[in-house]
């Protein structure tokens, strides 16, 4: 089975639609959503509607920090002003049903040899950033599975255990399948569907083939000018629109 890994959609409907279409073209039969479904973008309700429908059809969805911040002001307390403005906008856009959907999402999900989490399995509710081998090691130690799929960082990267069992980072190349044999442990950060931050505006996601034991990262062009225009029309901070255009 091929599993599409989508993280950090951030209310970007144009990016989500494009990535789902691309994943179907890649033969993905199932999807997982690795948190931060909302925040930053202009279409929180439409994005949640699509993801809830997908969950009803079998997709797995975990909660991210922006999802939690919509529900709990204490989670939002440490966010920057642009993020806080987007959280306030999102709260106004969502109804009771959509809030209940976000509230019902788990912070971490495990099945077989796979763990899904938005940030780190080390302390899922603290939404720690995994940006170096030390944090990667702690995440892998906390997850009792050889495969961990995550988001939160907005840039795609793959950590794997070396012969000394210390995680090493690997920068994936879009469209190139990477073998992920079970003799090592792997932490794949899928990048961001809705707000990439590596200088490329194209949406980022990954596909895991559990039969061939390969992981392929992808970049997908989408209509980011329209997504940015929606951000501006919604009265959200200008920087949030500019980030979509510049991928930063």
Protein Blocks (a to p, Z undefined) as FASTA:
>chain_A
ZZdddehklopaklmmmmmmmmmmnopabdcdeejjbghiamlmlmmmmmmmmmmnopac
dddfklmmmmmmklmmmpcfklmmmmmmmmmmpcfklmmmmmmpcfbdcehjbccdfkbm
klmmnopacfbfklmmmmmmmpgcfbdcdehkopacdddddfkopacdddddehiacddd
fkbccdddebjfklccehpabdcdddddfklopaddddddddfklmmmmmmmnopafklm
mmmmnoZZ
